[in-house]
């Protein structure tokens, strides 16, 4: 019997299941903020792969899955990966306020660095990974909102950001799933991210 990861549904299409066992990382935006961070889009397998994260320089992850929990992880240089989570389901029923909170969390991670203390686990400034199970729907919707709201000089609209991510990730029009696009639209219509200058 093959061991399954918690929360991976049995009905995942074979093409997705094959992808989901390989760490996938896509640099979305580079040299952002005062710490010149890179934002990566990825999957759960990447978030659980210490070698992959070390090679990419990632020291912080934001998981937007509600049913999967990447465990504590120490990189080969002794740095403990900081884990953040704002869980959402990949379907209808999420709160637009929760999605907006996730977008603001990305902005907080990309625009600042919280230093370690002597009695905290060893840490250093690094890049940020946003992921869900496969990096196709929840994380793509979230990152598109962040790009349009906080990097408007590069992405004038949500649609432009979404096109960029679909091209980068190799997604067709069926991703992100319609409920996640509807959630992103509600966040924008309700102006939950605030008007950007």
C-alpha positions as CSV (number, residue, x, y, z in Angstrom):
1,X,0.0,0.0,0.0
2,X,1.3,3.4,-0.9
3,X,1.5,6.1,1.8
4,X,-0.7,9.2,1.0
5,X,-0.1,12.7,2.1
6,X,-2.7,14.2,4.3
7,X,-5.5,15.9,2.4
8,X,-4.6,14.8,-1.1
9,X,-8.0,13.8,-2.6
10,X,-8.3,10.4,-4.3
11,X,-10.0,12.0,-7.4
12,X,-6.9,14.1,-8.3
13,X,-6.4,13.7,-12.1
14,X,-3.4,11.6,-13.0
15,X,-1.5,14.5,-14.6
16,X,-1.9,16.5,-11.4
17,X,-0.9,13.6,-9.2
18,X,2.3,13.2,-11.2
19,X,3.1,16.8,-10.8
20,X,2.2,16.9,-7.1
21,X,5.0,14.5,-6.1
22,X,7.7,16.7,-7.7
23,X,8.8,19.9,-6.0
24,X,7.8,22.8,-8.3
25,X,9.1,26.4,-7.8
26,X,8.4,29.4,-10.1
27,X,10.0,32.8,-9.4
28,X,7.1,35.3,-9.8
29,X,8.6,38.6,-8.7
30,X,12.2,39.4,-8.0
31,X,14.1,42.0,-6.0
32,X,11.0,43.2,-4.2
33,X,11.1,45.6,-1.2
34,X,13.9,46.8,0.9
35,X,15.3,43.2,1.3
36,X,15.3,42.4,-2.4
37,X,13.1,39.3,-1.9
38,X,11.9,37.0,-4.6
39,X,8.3,35.6,-4.4
40,X,8.0,32.0,-5.5
41,X,4.8,30.1,-6.5
42,X,5.1,26.4,-5.8
43,X,3.5,23.3,-4.5
44,X,3.4,21.3,-1.2
45,X,6.2,19.0,-2.4
46,X,8.5,22.0,-2.7
47,X,7.5,23.3,0.7
48,X,8.5,20.0,2.2
49,X,11.8,19.7,0.3
50,X,14.7,21.2,2.4
51,X,17.2,20.9,-0.5
52,X,14.9,22.6,-2.9
53,X,14.2,25.5,-0.5
54,X,17.9,25.9,0.3
55,X,18.9,26.1,-3.3
56,X,16.3,28.7,-4.0
57,X,17.1,30.7,-1.0
58,X,13.6,30.4,0.5
59,X,13.4,30.7,4.3
60,X,9.7,31.5,4.7
61,X,6.6,29.8,3.4
62,X,2.9,30.7,3.3
63,X,0.5,27.7,2.9
64,X,-3.0,28.6,1.7
65,X,-4.4,25.0,2.1
66,X,-6.7,24.3,5.0
67,X,-6.1,20.6,5.0
68,X,-2.4,20.2,4.7
69,X,0.3,21.2,7.2
70,X,3.9,21.2,6.2
71,X,5.9,20.3,9.2
72,X,8.9,22.0,10.8
73,X,11.9,22.0,8.5
74,X,15.6,22.8,9.1
75,X,17.8,23.6,6.1
76,X,21.3,22.1,5.7
77,X,22.8,25.4,7.0
78,X,20.8,25.1,10.2
79,X,18.2,27.7,9.4
80,X,14.7,26.9,10.4
81,X,12.1,27.6,7.8
82,X,9.4,29.9,9.1
83,X,5.9,28.6,8.3
84,X,2.8,30.7,7.9
85,X,-0.7,29.5,7.1
86,X,-4.0,31.0,6.1
87,X,-6.1,28.0,5.1
88,X,-8.7,28.1,2.4
89,X,-10.6,25.4,0.5
90,X,-10.2,25.1,-3.2
91,X,-13.8,25.8,-3.9
92,X,-16.8,27.9,-2.8
93,X,-17.2,29.0,0.8
94,X,-14.1,31.0,1.6
95,X,-14.3,34.4,3.2
96,X,-13.1,37.3,1.1
97,X,-11.6,38.7,4.3
98,X,-9.5,35.6,4.7
99,X,-8.2,36.0,1.1
100,X,-7.5,39.7,1.7
101,X,-5.6,38.7,4.9
102,X,-3.5,36.3,2.9
103,X,-2.7,39.0,0.4
104,X,-1.6,41.3,3.2
105,X,0.5,38.5,4.7
106,X,2.3,38.2,1.4
107,X,2.9,41.9,1.4
108,X,4.2,41.8,5.0
109,X,6.6,39.0,4.2
110,X,7.9,40.6,1.0
111,X,8.3,44.1,2.4
112,X,9.9,43.3,5.8
113,X,12.0,40.9,7.7
114,X,11.4,39.9,11.4
115,X,14.9,39.2,12.8
116,X,15.6,36.2,15.0
117,X,16.5,36.5,18.7
118,X,19.2,34.5,20.4
119,X,16.7,32.1,22.0
120,X,14.7,31.7,18.8
121,X,15.4,29.0,16.2
122,X,18.2,30.0,13.8
123,X,16.9,32.1,10.9
124,X,18.1,34.5,8.2
125,X,16.5,36.7,5.7
126,X,15.5,34.9,2.5
127,X,12.9,34.5,-0.2
128,X,9.2,33.6,0.2
129,X,7.2,30.6,-1.2
130,X,3.4,30.8,-1.5
131,X,1.9,27.4,-2.1
132,X,-1.2,25.2,-1.8
133,X,-1.3,21.5,-2.7
134,X,-0.5,21.9,-6.4
135,X,0.1,25.7,-6.9
136,X,-2.7,25.9,-9.5
137,X,-5.7,27.6,-8.0
138,X,-5.6,29.0,-4.4
139,X,-2.0,30.3,-4.6
140,X,-2.4,31.6,-8.1
141,X,-5.5,33.6,-7.2
142,X,-3.8,35.0,-4.1
143,X,-0.6,35.9,-5.9
144,X,-2.4,37.6,-8.8
145,X,-4.3,39.8,-6.3
146,X,-1.0,40.7,-4.6
147,X,0.8,41.5,-7.9
148,X,-2.1,43.7,-9.0
149,X,-2.4,45.5,-5.7
150,X,1.2,45.9,-4.7
151,X,3.2,45.8,-8.0
152,X,0.9,47.9,-10.2
153,X,3.8,49.3,-12.1
154,X,4.4,45.8,-13.5
155,X,0.8,44.4,-13.4
156,X,-1.8,47.1,-14.1
157,X,-4.7,44.7,-13.7
158,X,-5.6,41.5,-12.0
159,X,-6.1,39.9,-15.4
160,X,-2.6,40.8,-16.5
161,X,-1.2,39.3,-13.3
162,X,-3.3,36.2,-13.8
163,X,-2.1,35.8,-17.4
164,X,1.5,36.1,-16.2
165,X,1.0,33.4,-13.6
166,X,-0.8,31.1,-16.0
167,X,2.0,31.4,-18.5
168,X,4.7,30.9,-15.9
169,X,2.9,27.9,-14.4
170,X,1.8,26.4,-17.7
171,X,-1.9,26.5,-16.8
172,X,-4.9,26.7,-19.1
173,X,-8.1,28.6,-18.6
174,X,-9.6,26.1,-16.2
175,X,-7.1,27.2,-13.5
176,X,-7.6,28.9,-11.1
177,X,-10.9,27.2,-10.4
178,X,-14.0,29.4,-10.9
179,X,-14.8,29.7,-7.2
180,X,-11.3,31.1,-6.5
181,X,-11.6,33.6,-9.3
182,X,-15.0,34.6,-7.9
183,X,-13.5,35.0,-4.5
184,X,-10.7,37.2,-5.9
185,X,-13.4,39.3,-7.7
186,X,-15.3,39.7,-4.5
187,X,-12.1,40.9,-2.7
188,X,-11.6,43.5,-5.5
189,X,-15.3,44.6,-5.7
190,X,-15.4,45.1,-1.9
191,X,-12.0,46.9,-2.0
192,X,-10.7,44.8,0.8
193,X,-7.1,45.5,-0.2
194,X,-7.6,49.3,-0.2
195,X,-7.2,51.6,-3.2
196,X,-3.7,51.7,-4.5
197,X,-2.1,54.9,-5.7
